[in-house]
């Protein structure tokens, strides 16, 4: 089992969700996030004062998957989020030690679904 964490551009979320649905991945968690990387931010003027904005809006997607769904899930995220420009995002794969379904008490790969 793996926990897949992806940071993507907010406007690409619908495309990523559609690609995940095509890959038969339906259970995701989405959170708004802010961060900086190679994009380096931008400058804007607020009431005549120059302000550097280096924390940009991103979307964090978390998906727990069984081992046979890791590659299709990663491929779907890449297909939906890639524009070829700096700032497309990152994907992290983390080993998932255990998963427990609260309602039934099921554990392991059965609990992920």
C-alpha positions in Angstrom: 0.0 0.0 0.0 1.2 3.5 -0.8 0.1 7.0 0.1 0.3 9.3 -2.9 0.6 13.0 -2.2 0.5 15.4 -5.1 0.7 19.2 -5.3 -0.8 20.6 -8.4 -2.1 23.9 -9.9 -5.6 24.7 -8.6 -7.0 25.1 -12.1 -5.8 21.6 -13.1 -7.9 19.9 -10.3 -10.9 19.0 -12.6 -8.6 17.6 -15.3 -6.8 15.5 -12.7 -10.1 14.2 -11.2 -11.3 13.2 -14.6 -8.1 11.3 -15.3 -8.3 9.6 -11.9 -11.9 8.5 -12.6 -10.8 7.1 -15.9 -8.2 5.1 -14.0 -10.9 3.9 -11.7 -9.5 5.8 -8.7 -12.5 7.4 -6.9 -11.4 8.0 -3.3 -9.3 11.2 -2.9 -8.7 13.9 -0.4 -8.2 17.4 -1.6 -6.8 20.3 0.5 -5.8 23.9 -0.4 -2.1 24.6 0.1 0.4 27.3 -0.4 4.1 26.8 -1.4 7.0 28.0 -3.4 9.5 26.3 -5.7 11.1 27.1 -9.0 8.3 29.5 -9.9 9.9 32.0 -7.4 6.6 33.9 -7.0 5.9 37.4 -8.3 5.8 41.1 -7.3 2.7 43.1 -6.9 1.9 46.6 -5.7 -0.4 47.2 -2.8 -1.2 50.8 -2.0 2.0 51.9 -3.7 4.2 49.4 -1.8 6.0 46.7 -3.8 5.3 43.3 -2.2 7.0 40.0 -3.1 4.5 37.1 -3.2 6.5 33.9 -3.1 3.9 31.5 -1.6 1.6 30.5 -4.4 -1.7 28.7 -4.3 -1.6 24.9 -4.9 -3.9 22.0 -4.3 -2.8 19.0 -2.3 -4.2 15.6 -3.3 -3.8 12.6 -1.0 -4.7 9.1 -2.2 -4.2 5.8 -0.4 -3.9 3.0 -2.9 -3.1 -0.7 -3.1 0.2 -1.6 -4.9 -1.5 -2.5 -8.2 -3.0 1.0 -8.4 0.2 3.0 -7.8 1.3 3.3 -11.4 -2.2 4.0 -12.9 -2.8 6.7 -10.2 0.5 8.4 -10.7 0.1 8.3 -14.5 -3.4 9.8 -14.2 -2.2 12.7 -12.0 0.6 13.4 -14.5 -1.7 13.3 -17.5 -4.2 15.6 -15.9 -1.7 18.1 -14.3 1.1 18.4 -16.9 1.3 21.6 -18.9 5.1 21.4 -19.5 5.7 24.7 -17.6 7.4 25.3 -14.3 4.9 24.9 -11.5 3.1 21.8 -12.7 3.7 20.3 -9.3 5.2 17.3 -7.5 4.1 13.7 -6.6 5.4 11.9 -3.5 5.0 8.2 -2.8 5.1 7.1 0.8 4.8 3.6 2.1 1.6 3.1 3.9 2.0 0.8 6.9 -1.6 0.3 7.7 -5.1 1.4 6.8 -8.2 0.8 9.0 -11.8 1.4 7.9 -13.5 3.0 11.0 -17.0 1.8 10.2 -16.2 -1.9 9.9 -12.8 -2.3 11.5 -11.4 -3.8 8.3 -7.6 -3.4 7.9 -5.0 -3.5 5.2 -5.7 -3.5 1.5 -9.4 -4.4 2.0 -9.9 -1.2 3.9 -8.5 1.0 1.2 -11.1 -0.3 -1.2 
